[in-house]
Amino acid sequence: MPIHPYLSFEGRAEEAIAFYRKAAGAEVQMLMRNRESPEPPPPDMVPPGSEDKIMHAQLTIGGSTVMLSDGMCGGAPNFCGVSLYLALPDADAARRSFDALADGGKVTMPLGPTFWSPCFGMLADRFGLGWMVTVEEQR
């Protein structure tokens, strides 16, 4: 049974989707805005004025499913203690994705060789979401 991350971007989901499409090759599989819901939301679930915010979206990144929404539109996502692990086929692909994801973010471990990978690095992207980018050693 797969486990899929579900991320709340607190009103910045549209920006995040555009960023991940460019930086990580994300493909949008599904997107629904609050105004498109077939049922009205429970009271206090959708802040006033957020009808065009994203209620639910599903992306594919590198063959994995990542789901996200605008949540309660608080403006500041909080991804403390969570990182997405992106395994790429070679160092060139890892460098391209790492550099793109780091744009506007903060590198916490520069991309380079480690004892477990020929190429590994860590960063927090512009939304504060942690990423581990790697090339898995061929065995």
Secondary structure, DSSP 8 states (H G I E B T S, - for coil): -----EEE-TT-HHHHHHHHHHHH--EEEEEEEGGG-SS---TTSS-TT-TTSEEEEEEEETTEEEEEE-TT--S----TT-EEEEEESSHHHHHHHHHHHHTTSEEEEEEE--SS-SEEEEEE-TTS-EEEEEE----
